[in-house]
Amino acid sequence: MKQNKAFTLAEMLIAVLMISIALVVMAPVMTKKAKEPPPQVKIIEGSQSLPVGAIILWYGEQVPDGWAECSGQSIDTQGFEDLAANVSQYQYLPDLNQIFQNTQTNLKWIIRVKN
């Protein structure tokens, strides 16, 4: 009959020591935080050629000037004059941001409202 081998106290201490060393070595890598914030997204030259009413997917906390979130707001409000002139058949912006509902990623649909 085969006997099960039990680990000795010395073998267990060596295993715990090896795991501890591995954790100490890996801890800085696993918990490394960004040393500098990510670069700010800039509107590149040429994006101004997008027409009023163009809808794009945007990543960031702040919506750039001349753009608005697609959150179902009324078009006839102040600030949407250019858009209202171009898409007079609509009264509200589409509510595309309901698709995501993820505030952790700062991903949102935006629409160009001004030239």
C-alpha positions in Angstrom: 0.0 0.0 0.0 1.3 3.4 -1.0 1.8 6.0 1.8 1.0 9.7 1.3 4.1 11.8 1.9 3.5 14.6 4.4 5.5 17.8 4.0 8.0 18.5 6.7 8.0 21.8 8.6 11.2 22.8 6.8 9.6 22.2 3.4 6.6 24.3 4.3 8.7 27.2 5.6 10.8 27.2 2.4 7.6 27.3 0.3 6.1 30.2 2.4 9.5 32.0 2.2 9.6 31.6 -1.7 6.0 32.8 -2.0 6.8 35.8 0.2 9.8 36.7 -1.8 7.9 36.5 -5.1 5.2 38.8 -3.7 7.7 41.3 -2.4 9.4 41.4 -5.8 6.1 41.6 -7.8 4.3 44.0 -5.5 5.8 47.2 -7.1 5.0 45.9 -10.6 1.4 45.0 -9.6 0.6 48.2 -7.8 2.5 50.6 -10.2 0.6 53.8 -10.7 1.1 56.1 -13.6 3.9 58.5 -12.9 2.3 61.2 -14.9 -1.2 61.8 -16.0 -2.2 60.7 -19.5 -1.8 63.4 -22.2 -4.8 65.6 -22.8 -6.7 64.8 -26.0 -6.5 67.7 -28.4 -8.8 68.3 -31.3 -6.5 67.9 -34.3 -6.4 70.3 -37.1 -9.0 69.3 -39.8 -11.6 68.1 -37.3 -13.2 71.5 -37.7 -14.2 70.4 -41.1 -16.8 68.1 -39.6 -20.2 69.5 -40.3 -22.7 70.7 -37.7 -24.8 67.6 -36.8 -21.8 65.2 -37.1 -21.9 62.6 -34.3 -18.7 61.0 -33.1 -17.6 58.8 -30.2 -15.6 60.8 -27.7 -13.4 59.8 -24.8 -12.8 62.3 -22.1 -14.4 64.1 -19.2 -14.9 67.4 -20.9 -16.7 67.8 -24.3 -14.8 70.1 -26.6 -16.1 73.6 -27.5 -18.7 73.5 -30.2 -19.8 70.0 -29.3 -22.5 68.6 -27.0 -23.3 65.2 -25.5 -26.0 63.2 -27.2 -28.2 63.0 -24.1 -31.6 63.7 -25.5 -31.7 67.5 -24.7 -33.8 69.9 -26.7 -32.3 71.4 -29.8 -34.1 74.7 -29.6 -32.3 75.7 -26.4 -29.6 78.4 -26.4 -26.4 77.3 -27.9 -27.9 75.0 -30.6 -28.7 77.8 -33.1 -26.4 76.4 -35.9 -27.6 72.8 -35.3 -31.3 73.9 -35.2 -30.8 75.7 -38.5 -29.3 72.5 -40.1 -31.6 69.9 -38.7 -34.9 71.8 -38.3 -37.0 68.6 -38.5 -35.7 67.4 -35.1 -36.6 68.8 -31.7 -34.2 66.8 -29.5 -30.7 65.4 -29.8 -30.5 61.6 -29.9 -30.0 60.0 -26.5 -27.1 57.8 -27.5 -25.3 57.9 -24.2 -28.0 55.6 -22.7 -26.2 52.8 -24.5 -23.1 53.0 -22.4 -24.0 54.2 -18.9 -20.4 53.7 -17.9 -19.0 56.6 -16.1 -15.7 54.8 -15.5 -14.6 55.0 -19.1 -15.6 58.6 -19.9 -16.8 57.3 -23.3 -19.7 59.2 -24.8 -21.3 60.2 -28.0 -21.1 63.9 -28.9 -22.6 66.0 -31.7 -21.2 69.1 -33.3 -23.5 72.0 -32.5 -21.5 75.0 -33.6 -19.2 76.0 -36.4 
